[in-house]
Amino acid sequence: MKQAELKRLAILTANELRKEMDEIMTVEQVAEYLGIKPKTVHNKANNGELPHHKKFGRLYFSKQEITRYCLEQ
């Protein structure tokens, strides 16, 4: 394989990986995405209704997980 072909393949692969990367959202972003108040996002996360991750006392959400959750409701 020639150098130019390898470079083109590397660029295409990197672009595909970027598309598949998950977006991490804050409480405020999830609230806006779902059209609810941030307090409701906190309540749903604390009650186990919304998939979330907690790091250093803060809530974080995967956009893919939130979208999947919404589609399953």
Backbone as numpy.savetxt, mean C-alpha at the origin, in Angstrom:
# Nx Ny Nz CAx CAy CAz Cx Cy Cz
24.00 -12.33 -25.39 23.15 -11.16 -25.39 24.05 -9.93 -25.39
23.71 -8.97 -26.20 24.52 -7.76 -26.31 24.25 -6.82 -25.14
25.21 -5.93 -24.93 25.13 -4.96 -23.83 23.85 -4.12 -23.90
23.50 -3.66 -25.08 22.31 -2.82 -25.25 21.04 -3.60 -24.91
21.00 -4.87 -25.29 19.84 -5.71 -24.98 19.72 -5.94 -23.48
20.86 -6.16 -22.83 20.85 -6.35 -21.37 20.36 -5.10 -20.66
20.82 -3.95 -21.12 20.41 -2.69 -20.51 18.91 -2.48 -20.69
18.40 -2.74 -21.88 16.96 -2.59 -22.16 16.15 -3.53 -21.28
16.61 -4.77 -21.14 15.93 -5.75 -20.30 15.94 -5.32 -18.83
17.05 -4.78 -18.38 17.15 -4.31 -17.00 16.18 -3.16 -16.74
16.08 -2.25 -17.69 15.16 -1.11 -17.54 13.71 -1.60 -17.52
13.35 -2.52 -18.41 11.99 -3.06 -18.44 11.66 -3.78 -17.13
12.60 -4.55 -16.62 12.39 -5.28 -15.37 12.21 -4.31 -14.21
13.05 -3.29 -14.14 12.93 -2.29 -13.07 11.59 -1.59 -13.13
11.13 -1.25 -14.32 9.83 -0.59 -14.46 8.69 -1.49 -13.99
8.75 -2.76 -14.31 7.72 -3.71 -13.87 7.72 -3.86 -12.36
8.90 -3.91 -11.76 8.99 -4.03 -10.30 8.41 -2.81 -9.61
8.66 -1.63 -10.17 8.11 -0.40 -9.58 6.59 -0.44 -9.59
6.01 -0.96 -10.66 4.55 -1.03 -10.76 3.97 -1.93 -9.68
4.70 -2.99 -9.34 4.20 -3.96 -8.38 4.47 -3.58 -6.93
5.33 -2.60 -6.71 5.65 -2.21 -5.34 4.41 -1.64 -4.67
4.29 -1.94 -3.42 3.13 -1.52 -2.66 3.34 -0.11 -2.11
2.27 0.64 -2.06 2.31 1.97 -1.47 1.93 1.86 0.00
2.73 2.48 0.86 2.45 2.51 2.29 1.69 3.80 2.57
0.59 3.67 3.31 -0.28 4.81 3.56 -0.36 5.11 5.06
-0.56 6.38 5.37 -0.76 6.82 6.75 -2.27 6.78 7.05
-2.60 7.04 8.30 -4.00 7.09 8.71 -4.76 8.12 7.87
-4.15 9.28 7.72 -4.80 10.35 6.96 -5.02 9.97 5.50
-4.05 9.31 4.91 -4.19 8.89 3.51 -5.28 7.83 3.36
-5.34 6.90 4.31 -6.39 5.87 4.26 -7.76 6.51 4.43
-7.85 7.46 5.34 -9.13 8.14 5.56 -9.59 8.82 4.28
-8.69 9.50 3.60 -9.04 10.16 2.35 -9.40 9.14 1.28
-8.63 8.07 1.19 -8.85 7.01 0.20 -10.22 6.35 0.38
-10.63 6.15 1.65 -11.89 5.48 1.93 -13.06 6.44 2.13
-12.75 7.74 2.24 -13.80 8.73 2.43 -14.39 8.69 3.83
-13.53 8.41 4.81 -13.98 8.38 6.21 -13.04 9.26 7.03
-13.38 9.48 8.29 -12.57 10.32 9.17 -11.36 9.53 9.70
-10.26 10.22 9.96 -9.09 9.54 10.53 -9.40 8.79 11.82
-10.28 9.34 12.66 -10.65 8.66 13.91 -11.31 7.31 13.61
-12.12 7.26 12.54 -12.76 6.01 12.16 -11.72 4.99 11.69
-10.70 5.46 10.99 -9.61 4.57 10.56 -8.92 3.99 11.79
-8.61 4.84 12.78 -8.00 4.37 14.03 -8.89 3.32 14.70
-10.17 3.63 14.82 -11.09 2.70 15.48 -11.15 1.36 14.76
-11.27 1.40 13.43 -11.36 0.16 12.66 -10.07 -0.65 12.75
-8.93 0.02 12.76 -7.66 -0.67 12.88 -7.53 -1.30 14.28
-7.87 -0.55 15.30 -7.77 -1.06 16.67 -8.74 -2.21 16.95
-9.87 -2.22 16.24 -10.85 -3.30 16.39 -10.54 -4.49 15.48
-9.47 -4.39 14.70 -9.09 -5.48 13.80 -9.89 -5.52 12.52
-10.63 -4.47 12.22 -11.45 -4.43 11.01 -10.63 -4.06 9.77
-9.60 -3.27 9.94 -8.75 -2.85 8.83 -7.37 -3.48 8.96
-6.84 -4.05 7.88 -5.47 -4.58 7.95 -4.49 -3.42 8.12
-3.56 -3.59 9.04 -2.61 -2.52 9.33 -1.33 -3.09 9.92
-0.35 -2.23 10.03 0.93 -2.56 10.63 1.25 -1.44 11.61
1.84 -1.81 12.73 2.18 -0.81 13.74 3.69 -0.81 13.94
4.28 0.36 13.85 5.72 0.50 14.01 5.98 1.76 14.82
6.71 1.62 15.90 7.05 2.75 16.77 5.80 3.51 17.21
4.73 2.77 17.48 3.49 3.36 17.98 2.63 4.03 16.93
3.01 3.93 15.67 2.23 4.55 14.59 1.63 3.48 13.70
0.47 3.78 13.14 -0.20 2.86 12.24 0.19 3.13 10.80
0.44 2.08 10.07 0.72 2.16 8.65 -0.15 1.14 7.93
-0.49 1.43 6.70 -1.39 0.59 5.93 -0.82 0.33 4.55
-1.03 -0.88 4.07 -0.66 -1.24 2.71 -1.84 -0.92 1.81
-1.60 -0.15 0.76 -2.69 0.21 -0.14 -3.29 -1.05 -0.78
-2.44 -2.01 -1.11 -2.95 -3.27 -1.68 -3.86 -3.98 -0.69
-3.46 -4.04 0.57 -4.28 -4.72 1.58 -5.59 -3.99 1.81
-5.55 -2.66 1.83 -6.78 -1.87 2.03 -7.71 -2.06 0.84
-7.17 -2.03 -0.36 -7.99 -2.23 -1.56 -8.61 -3.62 -1.56
-7.81 -4.63 -1.22 -8.33 -6.01 -1.16 -9.44 -6.11 -0.11
-9.22 -5.48 1.05 -10.21 -5.49 2.12 -11.54 -4.88 1.61
-11.44 -3.75 0.92 -12.64 -3.08 0.41 -13.38 -3.95 -0.62
-12.64 -4.64 -1.44 -13.27 -5.49 -2.46 -13.96 -6.70 -1.86
-13.46 -7.14 -0.70 -14.05 -8.30 -0.04 -15.27 -7.96 0.79
-15.50 -6.67 1.05 -16.63 -6.26 1.89 -17.93 -6.27 1.11
